[in-house]
Amino acid sequence: MGVRSLAYWVHGQYRQGVHPIERLRYVARAGGVDQGSLTREAADALASLGGDPAELVMSCRRMLARHPTAGALWAMSARVLLAADPMSAAWEIARELEDDPTGGTLAAALPEDAVITLLGWPDVAADALHRRGDIEVRVLDAYGEGGGLARRLQQGGTAVVEVPLTGLGAACAGADVVVIEAAAAGPTGLVAAGGSLAAAAVGATAGAQVWAAIPRGRSLPGQLFEAVKAQLDMDAPWEQEEEFVPLELVGTWVTPSGLRPPSQGLEPDCEVAHELLRFGY
């Protein structure tokens, strides 16, 4: 469990007795929390609302307004709003995220003795690298989180090189695999940490394999994914923490069901809940 996950887990131990609306407000305000923990907490809090349609819609909209690029939060919200039994749907989603096999798929598929480059502290990909002792990991220091991940991997016996963002080109050009973890994914590409577009472009140009890890819950249907992308269309996109990476730069999707070429598309983790598209997205 990473530092961000641990802090959120500890907070969760004190949530008993707190009204679901207060818990949802906390989720909406939360920052620096891994997406899986954020979505599981949100699902649990939504389940506690008892299925009131108006409260569910308002709560989902509030959370997405604060976390507009969190694909799993979009998918969870859509499934809860479309479900005949929202409470059961929320608990089912929480269980699915807890049992996500994407990290294991990634760990098993990486080539032997490979040099891997990744950005920041990707939740699922970082966990997967602990399972491989034969690889070298180059961690690009996005968001100032690279150092923390590098130390964690070193403590587990992984060979690690911490790379400043100024070294992005060289780190990706000399890698066997550039791993990018999606915050959200859709038919045209993915939204990922800032620097991912450059990393994918350099890797693809230099002949490295570019893999996009799509953890469970982050694959969205076209309309919802376009809503996520719309959050990046601002006057100063270089100030965004995430950016869009087009499909043509990715060589392999890493999904809960295995590796697949992007040409085969992704199976969305939810259907479109139009209530989520009616508040400015």
DOMISE-741759 format. One record per residue (C-alpha): z, y, x; residue in three letters; residue number from 1. Coordinates in nm, 3 decimals. Layout:
<rs>
+---------+---------+---------+-----+-----+
|      up |   north |    east | res |   n |
+---------+---------+---------+-----+-----+
|       Z |       Y |       X | ALA | NUM |
...
+---------+---------+---------+-----+-----+
</rs>
This chain:
<rs>
+---------+---------+---------+-----+-----+
|      up |   north |    east | res |   n |
+---------+---------+---------+-----+-----+
|   0.000 |   0.000 |   0.000 | MET |   1 |
|  -0.105 |   0.337 |   0.149 | GLY |   2 |
|   0.124 |   0.638 |   0.176 | VAL |   3 |
|  -0.034 |   0.800 |  -0.130 | ARG |   4 |
|  -0.001 |   0.482 |  -0.336 | SER |   5 |
|   0.358 |   0.432 |  -0.223 | LEU |   6 |
|   0.462 |   0.784 |  -0.320 | ALA |   7 |
|   0.313 |   0.743 |  -0.664 | TYR |   8 |
|   0.471 |   0.399 |  -0.708 | TRP |   9 |
|   0.814 |   0.536 |  -0.621 | VAL |  10 |
|   0.769 |   0.815 |  -0.875 | HIS |  11 |
|   0.677 |   0.555 |  -1.133 | GLY |  12 |
|   1.014 |   0.387 |  -1.099 | GLN |  13 |
|   1.169 |   0.693 |  -1.266 | TYR |  14 |
|   0.927 |   0.715 |  -1.555 | ARG |  15 |
|   1.130 |   0.503 |  -1.799 | GLN |  16 |
|   1.258 |   0.711 |  -2.086 | GLY |  17 |
|   0.992 |   0.978 |  -2.031 | VAL |  18 |
|   0.776 |   1.059 |  -2.333 | HIS |  19 |
|   0.414 |   0.933 |  -2.297 | PRO |  20 |
|   0.278 |   1.288 |  -2.329 | ILE |  21 |
|   0.493 |   1.401 |  -2.036 | GLU |  22 |
|   0.372 |   1.105 |  -1.831 | ARG |  23 |
|   0.012 |   1.195 |  -1.913 | LEU |  24 |
|   0.073 |   1.553 |  -1.807 | ARG |  25 |
|   0.203 |   1.421 |  -1.477 | TYR |  26 |
|  -0.111 |   1.209 |  -1.438 | VAL |  27 |
|  -0.329 |   1.512 |  -1.513 | ALA |  28 |
|  -0.150 |   1.714 |  -1.245 | ARG |  29 |
|  -0.129 |   1.439 |  -0.984 | ALA |  30 |
|  -0.315 |   1.498 |  -0.661 | GLY |  31 |
|  -0.356 |   1.292 |  -0.346 | GLY |  32 |
|  -0.317 |   0.966 |  -0.540 | VAL |  33 |
|  -0.545 |   0.667 |  -0.500 | ASP |  34 |
|  -0.775 |   0.616 |  -0.796 | GLN |  35 |
|  -0.651 |   0.270 |  -0.887 | GLY |  36 |
|  -0.287 |   0.380 |  -0.914 | SER |  37 |
|  -0.386 |   0.692 |  -1.103 | LEU |  38 |
|  -0.587 |   0.498 |  -1.360 | THR |  39 |
|  -0.331 |   0.222 |  -1.407 | ARG |  40 |
|  -0.059 |   0.480 |  -1.472 | GLU |  41 |
|  -0.286 |   0.664 |  -1.716 | ALA |  42 |
|  -0.371 |   0.341 |  -1.898 | ALA |  43 |
|  -0.005 |   0.252 |  -1.932 | ASP |  44 |
|   0.080 |   0.597 |  -2.065 | ALA |  45 |
|  -0.211 |   0.595 |  -2.311 | LEU |  46 |
|  -0.098 |   0.257 |  -2.442 | ALA |  47 |
|   0.239 |   0.412 |  -2.518 | SER |  48 |
|   0.083 |   0.667 |  -2.752 | LEU |  49 |
|   0.045 |   0.402 |  -3.020 | GLY |  50 |
|  -0.325 |   0.448 |  -3.085 | GLY |  51 |
|  -0.322 |   0.794 |  -3.246 | ASP |  52 |
|  -0.694 |   0.892 |  -3.226 | PRO |  53 |
|  -0.645 |   1.268 |  -3.192 | ALA |  54 |
|  -0.379 |   1.229 |  -2.921 | GLU |  55 |
|  -0.594 |   0.979 |  -2.732 | LEU |  56 |
|  -0.900 |   1.205 |  -2.726 | VAL |  57 |
|  -0.699 |   1.511 |  -2.622 | MET |  58 |
|  -0.511 |   1.321 |  -2.352 | SER |  59 |
|  -0.827 |   1.167 |  -2.205 | CYS |  60 |
|  -1.001 |   1.504 |  -2.197 | ARG |  61 |
|  -0.702 |   1.665 |  -2.027 | ARG |  62 |
|  -0.691 |   1.400 |  -1.756 | MET |  63 |
|  -1.064 |   1.414 |  -1.689 | LEU |  64 |
|  -1.057 |   1.792 |  -1.668 | ALA |  65 |
|  -0.817 |   1.755 |  -1.374 | ARG |  66 |
|  -0.982 |   1.448 |  -1.218 | HIS |  67 |
|  -1.351 |   1.491 |  -1.308 | PRO |  68 |
|  -1.493 |   1.261 |  -1.039 | THR |  69 |
|  -1.255 |   0.966 |  -1.086 | ALA |  70 |
|  -1.493 |   0.702 |  -1.217 | GLY |  71 |
|  -1.224 |   0.453 |  -1.315 | ALA |  72 |
|  -1.049 |   0.721 |  -1.520 | LEU |  73 |
|  -1.375 |   0.789 |  -1.706 | TRP |  74 |
|  -1.435 |   0.418 |  -1.770 | ALA |  75 |
|  -1.078 |   0.361 |  -1.884 | MET |  76 |
|  -1.091 |   0.662 |  -2.117 | SER |  77 |
|  -1.421 |   0.549 |  -2.269 | ALA |  78 |
|  -1.299 |   0.196 |  -2.330 | ARG |  79 |
|  -0.974 |   0.311 |  -2.488 | VAL |  80 |
|  -1.151 |   0.555 |  -2.721 | LEU |  81 |
|  -1.407 |   0.297 |  -2.830 | LEU |  82 |
|  -1.163 |   0.009 |  -2.877 | ALA |  83 |
|  -1.047 |  -0.116 |  -3.216 | ALA |  84 |
|  -0.708 |  -0.172 |  -3.051 | ASP |  85 |
|  -0.663 |   0.107 |  -2.791 | PRO |  86 |
|  -0.325 |  -0.021 |  -2.672 | MET |  87 |
|  -0.458 |  -0.367 |  -2.589 | SER |  88 |
|  -0.765 |  -0.215 |  -2.425 | ALA |  89 |
|  -0.550 |   0.007 |  -2.201 | ALA |  90 |
|  -0.335 |  -0.285 |  -2.085 | TRP |  91 |
|  -0.643 |  -0.499 |  -2.024 | GLU |  92 |
|  -0.796 |  -0.228 |  -1.806 | ILE |  93 |
|  -0.476 |  -0.196 |  -1.604 | ALA |  94 |
|  -0.479 |  -0.572 |  -1.538 | ARG |  95 |
|  -0.846 |  -0.565 |  -1.437 | GLU |  96 |
|  -0.789 |  -0.290 |  -1.183 | LEU |  97 |
|  -0.488 |  -0.472 |  -1.040 | GLU |  98 |
|  -0.700 |  -0.786 |  -0.991 | ASP |  99 |
|  -1.010 |  -0.613 |  -0.848 | ASP | 100 |
|  -1.179 |  -0.853 |  -0.601 | PRO | 101 |
|  -1.409 |  -0.591 |  -0.443 | THR | 102 |
|  -1.199 |  -0.559 |  -0.128 | GLY | 103 |
|  -1.209 |  -0.933 |  -0.069 | GLY | 104 |
|  -1.584 |  -0.937 |  -0.126 | THR | 105 |
|  -1.631 |  -0.663 |   0.133 | LEU | 106 |
|  -1.403 |  -0.826 |   0.388 | ALA | 107 |
|  -1.581 |  -1.161 |   0.359 | ALA | 108 |
|  -1.930 |  -1.012 |   0.380 | ALA | 109 |
|  -1.896 |  -0.794 |   0.691 | LEU | 110 |
|  -2.084 |  -0.936 |   0.992 | PRO | 111 |
|  -1.887 |  -1.094 |   1.273 | GLU | 112 |
|  -1.779 |  -0.861 |   1.556 | ASP | 113 |
|  -1.938 |  -0.566 |   1.376 | ALA | 114 |
|  -1.883 |  -0.196 |   1.433 | VAL | 115 |
|  -1.793 |  -0.034 |   1.099 | ILE | 116 |
|  -1.789 |   0.337 |   1.021 | THR | 117 |
|  -1.611 |   0.480 |   0.718 | LEU | 118 |
|  -1.481 |   0.818 |   0.600 | LEU | 119 |
|  -1.126 |   0.928 |   0.533 | GLY | 120 |
|  -0.901 |   0.677 |   0.358 | TRP | 121 |
|  -1.112 |   0.481 |   0.107 | PRO | 122 |
|  -0.866 |   0.286 |  -0.105 | ASP | 123 |
|  -1.042 |  -0.048 |  -0.146 | VAL | 124 |
|  -1.244 |  -0.052 |   0.177 | ALA | 125 |
|  -0.940 |   0.031 |   0.388 | ALA | 126 |
|  -0.746 |  -0.259 |   0.241 | ASP | 127 |
|  -1.038 |  -0.493 |   0.307 | ALA | 128 |
|  -1.055 |  -0.410 |   0.678 | LEU | 129 |
|  -0.701 |  -0.537 |   0.730 | HIS | 130 |
|  -0.835 |  -0.885 |   0.661 | ARG | 131 |
|  -1.079 |  -0.886 |   0.952 | ARG | 132 |
|  -0.948 |  -0.896 |   1.307 | GLY | 133 |
|  -1.288 |  -0.926 |   1.475 | ASP | 134 |
|  -1.435 |  -0.585 |   1.390 | ILE | 135 |
|  -1.416 |  -0.235 |   1.535 | GLU | 136 |
|  -1.362 |   0.046 |   1.286 | VAL | 137 |
|  -1.469 |   0.406 |   1.343 | ARG | 138 |
|  -1.272 |   0.626 |   1.106 | VAL | 139 |
|  -1.422 |   0.969 |   1.036 | LEU | 140 |
|  -1.143 |   1.217 |   0.971 | ASP | 141 |
|  -1.239 |   1.341 |   0.624 | ALA | 142 |
|  -0.967 |   1.538 |   0.438 | TYR | 143 |
|  -0.735 |   1.495 |   0.736 | GLY | 144 |
|  -0.664 |   1.137 |   0.623 | GLU | 145 |
|  -0.851 |   0.953 |   0.896 | GLY | 146 |
|  -0.562 |   0.967 |   1.140 | GLY | 147 |
|  -0.326 |   0.799 |   0.896 | GLY | 148 |
|  -0.569 |   0.520 |   0.824 | LEU | 149 |
|  -0.644 |   0.472 |   1.193 | ALA | 150 |
|  -0.273 |   0.428 |   1.269 | ARG | 151 |
|  -0.229 |   0.184 |   0.984 | ARG | 152 |
|  -0.522 |  -0.029 |   1.097 | LEU | 153 |
|  -0.402 |  -0.024 |   1.457 | GLN | 154 |
|  -0.060 |  -0.146 |   1.349 | GLN | 155 |
|  -0.234 |  -0.440 |   1.183 | GLY | 156 |
|  -0.417 |  -0.530 |   1.503 | GLY | 157 |
|  -0.758 |  -0.383 |   1.418 | THR | 158 |
|  -0.958 |  -0.209 |   1.692 | ALA | 159 |
|  -0.992 |   0.153 |   1.574 | VAL | 160 |
|  -1.157 |   0.470 |   1.700 | VAL | 161 |
|  -1.061 |   0.792 |   1.522 | GLU | 162 |
|  -1.362 |   1.024 |   1.509 | VAL | 163 |
|  -1.364 |   1.395 |   1.419 | PRO | 164 |
|  -1.625 |   1.504 |   1.164 | LEU | 165 |
|  -1.821 |   1.667 |   1.447 | THR | 166 |
|  -1.888 |   1.314 |   1.572 | GLY | 167 |
|  -2.025 |   1.189 |   1.239 | LEU | 168 |
|  -2.382 |   1.153 |   1.361 | GLY | 169 |
|  -2.300 |   0.947 |   1.668 | ALA | 170 |
|  -2.040 |   0.736 |   1.486 | ALA | 171 |
|  -2.288 |   0.640 |   1.213 | CYS | 172 |
|  -2.596 |   0.605 |   1.431 | ALA | 173 |
|  -2.420 |   0.353 |   1.656 | GLY | 174 |
|  -2.260 |   0.147 |   1.378 | ALA | 175 |
|  -2.368 |  -0.189 |   1.242 | ASP | 176 |
|  -2.249 |  -0.100 |   0.892 | VAL | 177 |
|  -2.165 |   0.236 |   0.737 | VAL | 178 |
|  -1.930 |   0.175 |   0.444 | VAL | 179 |
|  -1.908 |   0.438 |   0.171 | ILE | 180 |
|  -1.665 |   0.393 |  -0.116 | GLU | 181 |
|  -1.770 |   0.535 |  -0.452 | ALA | 182 |
|  -1.541 |   0.754 |  -0.656 | ALA | 183 |
|  -1.798 |   0.689 |  -0.929 | ALA | 184 |
|  -2.138 |   0.520 |  -0.939 | ALA | 185 |
|  -2.432 |   0.518 |  -1.177 | GLY | 186 |
|  -2.804 |   0.447 |  -1.210 | PRO | 187 |
|  -2.911 |   0.718 |  -0.962 | THR | 188 |
|  -2.652 |   0.679 |  -0.688 | GLY | 189 |
|  -2.285 |   0.747 |  -0.630 | LEU | 190 |
|  -2.031 |   1.023 |  -0.589 | VAL | 191 |
|  -1.821 |   0.980 |  -0.278 | ALA | 192 |
|  -1.612 |   1.167 |  -0.022 | ALA | 193 |
|  -1.758 |   1.476 |   0.139 | GLY | 194 |
|  -1.958 |   1.373 |   0.445 | GLY | 195 |
|  -2.086 |   1.057 |   0.276 | SER | 196 |
|  -2.435 |   1.201 |   0.225 | LEU | 197 |
|  -2.472 |   1.279 |   0.595 | ALA | 198 |
|  -2.319 |   0.944 |   0.693 | ALA | 199 |
|  -2.559 |   0.751 |   0.469 | ALA | 200 |
|  -2.860 |   0.953 |   0.583 | ALA | 201 |
|  -2.782 |   0.909 |   0.953 | VAL | 202 |
|  -2.704 |   0.540 |   0.911 | GLY | 203 |
|  -3.023 |   0.472 |   0.716 | ALA | 204 |
|  -3.235 |   0.665 |   0.966 | THR | 205 |
|  -3.077 |   0.498 |   1.269 | ALA | 206 |
|  -3.117 |   0.146 |   1.130 | GLY | 207 |
|  -2.755 |   0.078 |   1.039 | ALA | 208 |
|  -2.676 |  -0.104 |   0.717 | GLN | 209 |
|  -2.544 |   0.135 |   0.452 | VAL | 210 |
|  -2.310 |  -0.036 |   0.207 | TRP | 211 |
|  -2.161 |   0.132 |  -0.098 | ALA | 212 |
|  -1.838 |  -0.026 |  -0.223 | ALA | 213 |
|  -1.813 |   0.006 |  -0.602 | ILE | 214 |
|  -1.459 |  -0.101 |  -0.702 | PRO | 215 |
|  -1.398 |  -0.230 |  -1.051 | ARG | 216 |
|  -1.398 |   0.043 |  -1.315 | GLY | 217 |
|  -1.611 |   0.292 |  -1.121 | ARG | 218 |
|  -1.958 |   0.191 |  -1.242 | SER | 219 |
|  -2.058 |   0.424 |  -1.526 | LEU | 220 |
|  -2.347 |   0.436 |  -1.773 | PRO | 221 |
|  -2.604 |   0.707 |  -1.714 | GLY | 222 |
|  -2.465 |   0.973 |  -1.949 | GLN | 223 |
|  -2.112 |   0.949 |  -1.814 | LEU | 224 |
|  -2.231 |   0.942 |  -1.454 | PHE | 225 |
|  -2.442 |   1.254 |  -1.511 | GLU | 226 |
|  -2.128 |   1.419 |  -1.649 | ALA | 227 |
|  -1.950 |   1.336 |  -1.323 | VAL | 228 |
|  -2.242 |   1.467 |  -1.116 | LYS | 229 |
|  -2.240 |   1.789 |  -1.316 | ALA | 230 |
|  -1.900 |   1.869 |  -1.167 | GLN | 231 |
|  -2.066 |   1.895 |  -0.825 | LEU | 232 |
|  -2.332 |   2.146 |  -0.933 | ASP | 233 |
|  -2.144 |   2.460 |  -0.831 | MET | 234 |
|  -2.237 |   2.772 |  -0.639 | ASP | 235 |
|  -2.062 |   2.640 |  -0.326 | ALA | 236 |
|  -2.115 |   2.261 |  -0.321 | PRO | 237 |
|  -2.008 |   2.249 |   0.044 | TRP | 238 |
|  -1.656 |   2.331 |  -0.072 | GLU | 239 |
|  -1.637 |   2.022 |  -0.293 | GLN | 240 |
|  -1.429 |   1.724 |  -0.184 | GLU | 241 |
|  -1.696 |   1.483 |  -0.313 | GLU | 242 |
|  -2.074 |   1.482 |  -0.307 | GLU | 243 |
|  -2.367 |   1.292 |  -0.452 | PHE | 244 |
|  -2.538 |   1.021 |  -0.246 | VAL | 245 |
|  -2.878 |   0.918 |  -0.388 | PRO | 246 |
|  -2.965 |   0.558 |  -0.448 | LEU | 247 |
|  -3.243 |   0.547 |  -0.187 | GLU | 248 |
|  -2.994 |   0.593 |   0.098 | LEU | 249 |
|  -2.792 |   0.284 |   0.005 | VAL | 250 |
|  -2.903 |  -0.060 |   0.119 | GLY | 251 |
|  -2.637 |  -0.274 |  -0.049 | THR | 252 |
|  -2.396 |  -0.243 |  -0.341 | TRP | 253 |
|  -2.062 |  -0.419 |  -0.283 | VAL | 254 |
|  -1.935 |  -0.499 |  -0.633 | THR | 255 |
|  -1.657 |  -0.713 |  -0.785 | PRO | 256 |
|  -1.916 |  -0.985 |  -0.846 | SER | 257 |
|  -2.065 |  -0.979 |  -0.496 | GLY | 258 |
|  -2.330 |  -0.806 |  -0.287 | LEU | 259 |
|  -2.653 |  -0.695 |  -0.452 | ARG | 260 |
|  -2.947 |  -0.467 |  -0.374 | PRO | 261 |
|  -2.939 |  -0.132 |  -0.554 | PRO | 262 |
|  -3.277 |  -0.215 |  -0.708 | SER | 263 |
|  -3.096 |  -0.462 |  -0.935 | GLN | 264 |
|  -2.885 |  -0.182 |  -1.079 | GLY | 265 |
|  -2.518 |  -0.189 |  -1.171 | LEU | 266 |
|  -2.347 |  -0.333 |  -1.475 | GLU | 267 |
|  -2.151 |  -0.041 |  -1.628 | PRO | 268 |
|  -1.779 |  -0.093 |  -1.670 | ASP | 269 |
|  -1.783 |   0.082 |  -2.007 | CYS | 270 |
|  -2.004 |   0.218 |  -2.282 | GLU | 271 |
|  -2.056 |   0.586 |  -2.359 | VAL | 272 |
|  -1.776 |   0.750 |  -2.557 | ALA | 273 |
|  -1.941 |   1.068 |  -2.680 | HIS | 274 |
|  -1.603 |   1.231 |  -2.740 | GLU | 275 |
|  -1.579 |   1.266 |  -2.363 | LEU | 276 |
|  -1.905 |   1.465 |  -2.347 | LEU | 277 |
|  -1.801 |   1.740 |  -2.585 | ARG | 278 |
|  -1.576 |   1.957 |  -2.378 | PHE | 279 |
|  -1.794 |   2.128 |  -2.124 | GLY | 280 |
|  -1.943 |   1.831 |  -1.940 | TYR | 281 |
+---------+---------+---------+-----+-----+
</rs>
